[in-house]
Amino acid sequence: MQKIRTIPTFIALCVLGLMSSCTFIESFKGNPIKDGFVYIPRGANFDQVMDSLTPYLQNPAFFRKLAEEDLYPSTIKSGKYKIVANESSRSLLNRLQDGAQEEVRLQIKNHPTLFHMASAVSKQIDADSISIIQSVMKWANAKDSTLTEETVKQYFIPETYFVYWNMSADQFVERMEKEYKKVWNQKRIDEARALHMTPLEVVTLASIVQLESSDNFDEQQRVAKAYMNRLDKDMRLEADPTSIYAYKLENGFDHKIQRVYYKWTQSANEYNTYRNKGLPPAPICLPNVKAIDAVLNPANHDYIFFVADPDKPGYHLYTNDYQEHVKNAKKYREWIKARDIK
């Protein structure tokens, strides 16, 4: 009787062993049928992960079984993960369990406001724009209670950064603070002091230079110096980008503007440098490092008048003679009118 009972047990063990062997072998077979990426947000459950993975898997049912046996549903790690065609289920699962995610490119551009920046960033990482703004202002209030949604823009440097997609809003702010400190090293701090300017003043002027000139560094230096000469002489900057910014603050940033109208220059808005002396209270965009360096290292000239050069887009015609400036400005207006630019 003992031998009879032993036979079914032996058979059952063999079956279990065979099934385990099959699972083991199957786990090392290629499962993904194509290359791609899946994004697993923070707080995602296993069904959501499988919904993202299924379009890439030849045998999603087997992957689900393997993942459940390895207790993956309770240890899900967020991030952007690469899917490699013919990779084994075991290899893919191991990467998901280890959190071996891919980096993403985070582009910060010359955004005009904190809200525009937050909106753009939220499309590139796993954080919504509201949480980004809240994190920025929480950090700002802790750093300096006088910082506003406008002046805090000085801390965000346009560049392409490599980050992980599951970066939180707080982590984003921490990273931007580190990048700001890299830019504002002792050398640049000393250069600003030599000009008797604060970093905020440098960035504010750089934001005007950014929008006024081409990407040519020499031209940015010339524009920066012309504005600085006007400041030194207690003249209004009369910078078109500031009038445009003032107009957009009051009428919305969706307007595409190609020219400045006289009535805009008469606005009492504090950003309009046709009416207000000195620099605007805060940057009118996020200037890049090149524009900042152009302000810190301006060209050597004494010009106080300049206008866009119609024969050389992105460049300007400079002079100290007001009548010559009037002629240059007339030439530019005729160029605009001939092209029906409105």
For each residue, the residues with C-beta under 8 A, 3 or more apart:
1: 4 5
2: 5 6
3: 6 7
4: 1 7
5: 1 2 8 9
6: 2 3 9 10
7: 3 4 10 11
8: 5 11 12
9: 5 6 12 13
10: 6 7 13 14
11: 7 8 14 15
12: 8 9 15 16
13: 9 10 16 17
14: 10 11 17 18
15: 11 12 18 19
16: 12 13 19 20
17: 13 14 20 21
18: 14 15 21 22
19: 15 16 22 23
20: 16 17 23 24
21: 17 18 24 25
22: 18 19 25 26
23: 19 20 26 27 65 66 69
24: 20 21 27 28
25: 21 22 28 29
26: 22 23 29 59 62 89
27: 23 24 62 66 88 89 90 93
28: 24 25 88 89 90
29: 25 26 88 89
30: 58 85 86 87 88
31: 57 58 59 62 63 87 88 89 92
32: 35 56 57 58 83 84 85 86 87 92
33: 56 57 58 85
34: 56 83 85
35: 32 82 83 84 85
36: 56 82 83
37: 80 81 82 83 102
38: 49 52 53 56 80 81 83
39: 52 79 80 81 126 165
40: 44 48 49 52 76 77 78 79 80 81 96 166
41: 44 48 78 126 166
42: 78 126 166 168
43: 78
44: 40 41 48 49 76 78
45: 48 49 73 76
46: 49 50 67 68 72 73 76
47: 50 51
48: 40 41 44 45 51 52
49: 38 40 44 45 46 52 53 76 96
50: 46 47 53 54 60 63 64
51: 47 48 54
52: 38 39 40 48 49 55
53: 38 49 50 56 57 60 63 83
54: 50 51 57 60
55: 52
56: 32 33 34 36 38 53 83
57: 31 32 33 53 54 60 63
58: 30 31 32 33
59: 26 31 62 63 89
60: 50 53 54 57 63 64
61: 64 65
62: 26 27 31 59 65 66 89
63: 31 50 53 57 59 60 66 67 89 92 93
64: 50 60 61 67 68
65: 23 61 62 68 69
66: 23 27 62 63 69 70 89 90 93
67: 46 63 64 70 72 73 93 96
68: 46 64 65 71 72 73
69: 23 65 66
70: 66 67 93 97
71: 68 74 75
72: 46 67 68 75 76 93 96 97
73: 45 46 67 68 76
74: 71
75: 71 72 97
76: 40 44 45 46 49 72 73 96
77: 40 96 97 98 99 101
78: 40 41 42 43 44 101 126 166
79: 39 40 99 101 102 164 165 166
80: 37 38 39 40 101 102 103 104 164 165 166
81: 37 38 39 40 95 96 100 101 102
82: 35 36 37 102
83: 32 34 35 36 37 38 53 56 87 92
84: 32 35 87 92
85: 30 32 33 34 35
86: 30 32
87: 30 31 32 83 84 91 92
88: 27 28 29 30 31 91 92
89: 26 27 28 29 31 59 62 63 66 92 93
90: 27 28 66 93 94
91: 87 88 94 95
92: 31 32 63 83 84 87 88 89 95 96
93: 27 63 66 67 70 72 89 90 96 97
94: 90 91 97 98
95: 81 91 92 98 100
96: 40 49 67 72 76 77 81 92 93 99 100
97: 70 72 75 77 93 94
98: 77 94 95
99: 77 79 96
100: 81 95 96
101: 77 78 79 80 81 164 165 166
102: 37 79 80 81 82 165
103: 80 162 163 164
104: 80 124 125 162 163 164 165
105: 124 160 161 162
106: 121 124 125 160 161 162 163 167
107: 120 124 159 160 161
108: 111 117 120 121 156 157 158 159 160 161 176 286
109: 120 158 286
110: 158 210 211 285 286 287 288
111: 108 114 116 117 120 156 158 285 286
112: 116 245 248 253 284 285
113: 116 117 149 150 153 253
114: 111 117 118 133 136 149 150 152 153
115: 118 119 129 133 149
116: 111 112 113 119 120 253
117: 108 111 113 114 120 121 153 156 286
118: 114 115 121 122 129 130 132 133 136
119: 115 116 122 123 129
120: 107 108 109 111 116 117 123 124
121: 106 108 117 118 124 125 127 129 132 172
122: 118 119 125 127 128 129 132
123: 119 120
124: 104 105 106 107 120 121 165
125: 104 106 121 122 163 165 166 167 172
126: 39 41 42 78 165 166 167 168
127: 121 122 131 132 167 168 169 172
128: 122 131 132 169
129: 115 118 119 121 122 132 133
130: 118 133 134
131: 127 128 134 135 168 169
132: 118 121 122 127 128 129 135 136 169 172 173
133: 114 115 118 129 130 136 137 149
134: 130 131 137 138 169
135: 131 132 138 139 168 169 170 172 173
136: 114 118 132 133 139 140 152 173
137: 133 134 140 141 149 152
138: 134 135 141 142
139: 135 136 142 143 170 173 177
140: 136 137 143 144 147 152
141: 137 138 144 145 147
142: 138 139
143: 139 140 147
144: 140 141 147
145: 141
146: 151
147: 140 141 143 144 151 152
148: 151 152 282
149: 113 114 115 133 137 152
150: 113 114 153 281 282 283
151: 146 147 148 154 200 281 282
152: 114 136 137 140 147 148 149 155
153: 113 114 117 150 156 203 282 283 286
154: 151 199 200 203 204 282 283
155: 152 176 177 180
156: 108 111 117 153 176 180 286
157: 108 176 179 180 183 286 288 289
158: 108 109 110 111 286 287 288
159: 107 108 179 288 289
160: 105 106 107 108
161: 105 106 107 108 175 179
162: 103 104 105 106
163: 103 104 106 125 167 172 175
164: 79 80 101 103 104 167
165: 39 79 80 101 102 104 124 125 126
166: 40 41 42 78 79 80 101 125 126
167: 106 125 126 127 163 164 171 172 175
168: 42 126 127 131 135 171 172
169: 127 128 131 132 134 135 172 173
170: 135 139 173 174
171: 167 168 174 175
172: 121 125 127 132 135 163 167 168 169 175 176
173: 132 135 136 139 169 170 176 177
174: 170 171 177 178
175: 161 163 167 171 172 178 179
176: 108 155 156 157 172 173 179 180
177: 139 155 173 174 180 181
178: 174 175 181 182
179: 157 159 161 175 176 182 183
180: 155 156 157 176 177 183 184
181: 177 178 184 185
182: 178 179 185
183: 157 179 180 188 289 292
184: 180 181 188 189 199
185: 181 182 188 189
186: 189 190
187: 190 191
188: 183 184 185 191 192 292 293 296
189: 184 185 186 192 193 199
190: 186 187 193 194
191: 187 188 194 195 296 297
192: 188 189 195 197 198 199 201 202 296
193: 189 190 196 197
194: 190 191
195: 191 192 202 228 295 296
196: 193
197: 192 193 201 202 205 295
198: 192 201 202
199: 154 184 189 192 202 203
200: 151 154 203 204 282
201: 192 197 198 204 205 279
202: 192 195 197 198 199 205 206 292 295 296
203: 153 154 199 200 206 207 283 287 292
204: 154 200 201 207 208 279 280 281 282 283 284
205: 197 201 202 208 209 224 227 228 279 295
206: 202 203 209 210 224 283 287 291 292 294 295
207: 203 204 210 211 241 283 284 285 286 287 291
208: 204 205 211 212 227 237 239 241 242 280 284
209: 205 206 212 213 220 223 224 227 287 291 294 295
210: 110 206 207 213 220 285 287 288 291
211: 110 207 208 241 244 284 285
212: 208 209 223 239 240 241
213: 209 210 216 219 220 222 223 314 315 316
214: 219 220 313 314 315
215: 220 290 314
216: 213 219 220 314 315
217: 220 221 290 293 294
218: 221 222 299
219: 213 214 216 222 223 314 315 316
220: 209 210 213 214 215 216 217 223 224 290 291 294
221: 217 218 224 225 294 297 298 299
222: 213 218 219 225 226 298 299 301 303 306 316 318
223: 209 212 213 219 220 226 227 294 306 316
224: 205 206 209 220 221 227 228 294 295 298 299
225: 221 222 228 229 298 299 300 301 303
226: 222 223 229 230 301 303 304 305 306 316 318
227: 205 208 209 223 224 230 231 237 239
228: 195 205 224 225 231 232 295 298
229: 225 226 232 233 301 302 303 304
230: 226 227 233 235 236 237 238 304
231: 227 228 234 235 237 278 279
232: 228 229
233: 229 230 304
234: 231 277
235: 230 231 238 277 304
236: 230 273 274 275 276 277
237: 208 227 230 231 242 273 278 279
238: 230 235 265 273 274
239: 208 212 227 242 243 273
240: 212 243 244 260
241: 207 208 211 212 244 245 284 285
242: 208 237 239 245 246 271 272 273 274 280 284
243: 239 240 246 247 260 264 265 267 272 273 274
244: 211 240 241 247 248 257 260 264
245: 112 241 242 248 249 271 280 284 285
246: 242 243 249 250 264 267 269 270 271 272
247: 243 244 250 251 255 257 264 267 269
248: 112 244 245 251 252 253 255 257
249: 245 246 269 271
250: 246 247 267 269
251: 247 248 255
252: 248 255
253: 112 113 116 248
254:
255: 247 248 251 252
256:
257: 244 247 248 260
258: 341 342
259: 336 341 342
260: 240 243 244 257 264 265
261: 264 265
262: 265 266
263: 266 267
264: 243 244 246 247 260 261 267 272
265: 238 243 260 261 262 272 274 275
266: 262 263 274 275
267: 243 246 247 250 263 264 272 274 275
268: 272 275
269: 246 247 249 250 272 275
270: 246 276 280 281
271: 242 245 246 249 276 280 281 284
272: 242 243 246 264 265 267 268 269 275 276
273: 236 237 238 239 242 243 276 277 278 279 280
274: 236 238 242 243 265 266 267
275: 236 265 266 267 268 269 272
276: 236 270 271 272 273 280
277: 234 235 236 273
278: 231 237 273
279: 201 204 205 231 237 273
280: 204 208 242 245 270 271 273 276 283 284
281: 150 151 204 270 271
282: 148 150 151 153 154 200 204
283: 150 153 154 203 204 206 207 280 286 287
284: 112 204 207 208 211 241 242 245 271 280
285: 110 111 112 207 210 211 241 245
286: 108 109 110 111 117 153 156 157 158 207 283
287: 110 158 203 206 207 209 210 283 291 292
288: 110 157 158 159 210 291 292
289: 157 159 183 292 293
290: 215 217 220 293 294
291: 206 207 209 210 220 287 288 294 295
292: 183 188 202 203 206 287 288 289 295 296
293: 188 217 289 290 296 297
294: 206 209 217 220 221 223 224 290 291 297 298
295: 195 197 202 205 206 209 224 228 291 292 298
296: 188 191 192 195 202 292 293
297: 191 221 293 294
298: 221 222 224 225 228 294 295
299: 218 221 222 224 225
300: 225
301: 222 225 226 229 318
302: 229 320
303: 222 225 226 229 306 318 319 320
304: 226 229 230 233 235 320
305: 226 318 319 320 321 322 324 325 328
306: 222 223 226 303 316 317 318 319 325
307: 316 317 325 328 329 332
308: 313 315 316 317 332
309: 312 313 315 316 317 332
310: 313 331 332 335
311:
312: 309 315
313: 214 308 309 310
314: 213 214 215 216 219
315: 213 214 216 219 308 309 312
316: 213 219 222 223 226 306 307 308 309
317: 306 307 308 309 328
318: 222 226 301 303 305 306
319: 303 305 306 324 325 328
320: 302 303 304 305
321: 305 324 325
322: 305 325 326
323: 326 327
324: 305 319 321 327 328
325: 305 306 307 319 321 322 328 329
326: 322 323 329 330
327: 323 324 330 331
328: 305 307 317 319 324 325 331 332
329: 307 325 326 332 333
330: 326 327 333 334
331: 310 327 328 334 335
332: 307 308 309 310 328 329 335 336
333: 329 330 336 337
334: 330 331 337 338
335: 310 331 332 338 339
336: 259 332 333 339 341
337: 333 334 340 341
338: 334 335
339: 335 336
340: 337
341: 258 259 336 337
342: 258 259
